[in-house]
Amino acid sequence: MDYLDPQILQRQTFVAMRRLLASEAARSPIVVIVDDAHWIDAASRDLMLYLWRALADLPILFVVLTRPVEQKSPTSALLDEV
């Protein structure tokens, strides 16, 4: 594979993470901890939002640790969604 479109690669990464967490949660409840979320970038924010929505019915607890953030940051957008 010489080249993969960035959007396709991102989608494959999102699906792989969803499948991994869903597989683990099917065996027993899990906790996903995101530390220093105030440093999160837009791509990581999009992944977290995707996972929260896609895995909402599974026994997964997401714990997000952050410091106070600016109003127009990827972290504030993430926290507004949850």
Secondary structure, 3 states (H helix, E strand, C coil): CCCCCHHHHHHHHHHHHHHHHHHHHHHCCEEEEECCHHHCCHHHHHHHHHHHHHCCCCCEEEEECCCCCCCCCHHHHHHHHC
